[in-house]
Amino acid sequence: MDAHTHFSHLARYNVWATKRLLRAVEALPETDYRRDVGLFFKSIHGTLNHLLVGEHLIWFARFAKGVSPKVPLDTEAEPDRARLAQALK
């Protein structure tokens, strides 16, 4: 498998997995979504923000711009639940 095919496959998987994750999270009440459940990034909201920071603010900048921004992994990049889900899509 050539590199383009391989990375295209990984990108499609990422889209599929993100959509599936967000569908599961959609059903949660706001209190459960934001409650500290002992995860590394505290809540489900914190974990989803971590995904946004890692994928969009750090890795995208590395791949697309050739820079490695110093962004703390626990940054709340998007406080709004709906906008966070949209940004992850």
Secondary structure, DSSP 8 states (H G I E B T S, - for coil): --HHHHHHHHHHHHHHHHHHHHHHHHTS-HHHHHS--SBTTBSHHHHHHHHHIIIIIIIHIIIIIS------TT--S--SHHHHHHHH-
